[in-house]
Amino acid sequence: MKGAGKMDREAYLRLWLQEEEAAHIHGWDFSHINGKYDEERDLPWNYRELVQQHLKPEMKLLDIDTGGGEFLLSLGHPYGNLAATENYQPNVELCEKVLSPLGVDFKQADGEGRLPFCGQSFDQIINRHGNFNPGEIWRLLKDGGIFITEQVGAENDRELVELLLDDVPELPFPNQYLDIAAKGFQELGFAIRKAQEAFRPIKFWDVGALVWFARVIPWEFPNFSVKSCLDNLYHAQELLEREGVIEGKIHRFLLVVEK
């Protein structure tokens, strides 16, 4: 690192190792790096507003891959009209602790598989950054029901992956594009009500935050560790000091379909 002595390098290494050790989350909570990074502030849609726009108190709502149920509960919908699924074990335990006692119909299930609910049970199904099965969406929605999903696209964070990893992996989810997803729903008979795709900045003002971020998203940053990627982290620190920010791009798309 230009202009940095041995002690500076060792100090950065200690800091980054601490962030690596701290890289554990419950639900989908990125508050650990609040103020040190920024993303999703300028998407051309508002997922929350779209969900609430189609939602009435008497409607039955299912959230697939709910994480820890944080977003679902924030909607303020009657608990008795809420259902949720999740399959990541730490989040399952969190949902069983938080959602089930409230009366939310929570089930452990993989969003890509068959879900443990009766057909035509829901007026609205939502899914943000999780797995889903279009055939199951069709089975579970009532006629006229709405499915709303915001998805992470195939090319998400690629500049950051290339910055940190010497061996850049193939796209982890190569079919995650709007046109491919929309076609799957149209083939089942769904009407496409809204479809948008966007690439927007993701910014980091702290390399330690980037370490934490990469460790909690191992499918994008496979085999990343501080010690194995140390030279690249020093390069990232140089970039930050020179440019004032480390910037990449997020890839998102939105689909609203009606049965």
N, C-alpha and C positions, 0 to 999 in steps of 0.2 A: 504494500500500500504506500503510495508516494506520500512523503512527508510524515509518515507515521512510524514511530519507533517500535521496538520489541514490546515494551510495556503496553502501548496502545493496542497492538494486536492481541496481546494476552487479555486485556480488559474486555475487548469486543468478544473474544472467545468465551470468557466466563459469562458475559451477559447473554450471549446467544445460547449457550448450554442451559442457562436458567430458563429461557423461553421454551426451549425444546422440552425440558422437564415439565413445564407448566401446560403443555399443549394437550389438554384434555377438556372436553366440553360435555355439558348435559343439555339435552334437547339440541337446539341449533343457536347457541348463545355465543356471539362474538364480542360481548362486552369487554372482554379482557384486552382487546386492542382498540377500543373506542378512542378516538382522538389521534390515533396513529395511522389510520388508513381510512379510505372512503370508497364506496361503490354504491351503485343502484339509486343514486339520488336524481338521476336525470333520464330515467326510462320514459318512453313516450306513452306509457299507460300507468295506471294506479291499480294494482291488484286488489287492494283492500276495497277501494271504491267500487270496482266491478263486482266483487262478491256481494257487497252490501246493496248495490243497485238492484240485484236480482232476488234479494232475500226478504222474506216477510216472517213475522214471529211464528206463525203457525206452520211454516215449512220445515220439513225434515232435511237436515244437512249432514253430509258425510265428508270428513277430511281424510284423504288417503295419504299415508306417510306423514303423519301429523307432527313428527319430531317429538317435542315434549308437550305439545298441545298449546304452546304459547299463543300463536296466532289465532287458533280456534277460540280460545277463551276470550281473547281481546275483542271479538266481534260482539260480545254482549248478548248472544242469542240464548233463548231458553235452554237450559241444560238438558231437559227432557227431550228436546228435539235435535240434539247433537249426537253424532256417532263419529268414531275415529278409528283408524288402524295405524299400526307401526310395527316394524319387524326388527329394528336395531335394538339389541337387548338392553343396553343402558337406558335408551329412551322408553322401551317397553316398561321397565321398572318405574321410571318416572311417571309415565302415564297412569299406571296402575295405582300409584300413590296419590296423584293429583286429580286425574280426570274421573276415575271410577267412583270415588266417594261423593262427587258432585252429582252423580246420576247420568253422566255422559256414557253412552254405550260404546265402551272401548273394547276392541278385539286385537290380539296380536295376529298379524297377517302380512304377507308379502304383497305389495301393491301390484306386482306383475302377475300374481296367481289368482285363483278363485277366492273371493272374499266371503266371510261367514255371515251374510245377510240375505234375506229373502228378496226375490225379484221385485222390481218396481216399488222399492221401499223409500226412495229419496226424491225430493223435489230439486235438490241441488247437490252436486258433488264437486269438491274442490281439491286441488293438488298443487302444491308449490315446491318445485325442485325435488320431486319424488318420482317413484316408479308408478306406472299405471298400465292397465290392460283395457284397450278400447272395447273389447267384447264384454268385459265385466261392467264397464260404465253403461253400456247399452242395457244389459240385464238389470242393473240396479236402479236405473232412473225410471221415474214415472213418465208417461207420455207428456211431452212438452217440457220435460226436465232439462236443466242446464248443467253442463260440465265446464268448469273454468280451471285452466292450468297455466301457470308460468313455469317455464322450463329453463334449465341451464343448457346452453347449446354446445355443440361438439367442439367448438374452437375456444372455449372459455379459458382465460388465463394463460394462453400459450406463450406469450412473450415472457411471462414470469417463469414458466417452466423452462424455457430456453435459457433464461438468465441463470437459473440455479443448477440445472442438471447438465452434465456433460453428454450423457446418453439420452437424448430426447426421445421419449416413448411415442408410440403411435397414439392417435386420438383414442381416449378410453371409451368414448361412446360415439362412434362415427356416424350413427344414424340420427343424432340429435339435431335435426334441422326442421324448420317450420314446414316446408313443403312435404317432407316425408311423413311427419306426424299428421298433418291435415289430410293427406291422402288416405291414411288408415281409418280415420273417422268417416270420411265421405264414402268409402267403400262399404261401410256398415249401414249407411243411410242417414247419418247425422247431417244436419244443416250447419254450415260454418257461419257463425254470427260475427266473429271478430278474429282476425289473424294478423299478428305483427311480429317482426323480428328486429333486433337491435344489437349493435355493438357499441359499448360505452366504456369510458375510462374506469380503471381501478387504480388508486394511488396509495402509495405507502410513503410515510415520512420517518420510518424507523425500520431498520433491517431486522431487529429483534421481532417486531410485529410480523414481518414477512416470514421469519423462521417459524413462528407459532402458527401462522396461516398455512404454510406448506405442510406442517406436521399433522394438522387436523383434517387435511384433504389428501390422504395418501393415494387415492385413485388418480388424481391429477399429477401428484409429485411422488411417484413410486420410488422407494429406496432412498428418499431424501433423508439426510441427517447432517447435523452441523459439521462433524468431523470429516465425513466423506465429501462434502461440498464446500469445504472451508475456503479454498481459493476463490470460488465463485461468490461466496459471501463477502470476502474482502473486496472483490471487484464491485459488488453491489453497493458496499459502503462508499467506495470511491465515487461511484455514479451518483449516489445520494448527496455526497458533499459537493460535487461539481454542479449538479442540476437542481438540487433542492428537493427532488422528489424521484421516486421510482414508479414508473407508470406502465401499465399493461392495458389489456382490453378484456372486458367481460362479454359474453355472448348469451343473450336471452331471447326467448320467444314466448308469445302469448297465444293461447287458443281459447275461444269461447264457442262451444257447440251446443246445439239443441237437438234433443231426440224427437 
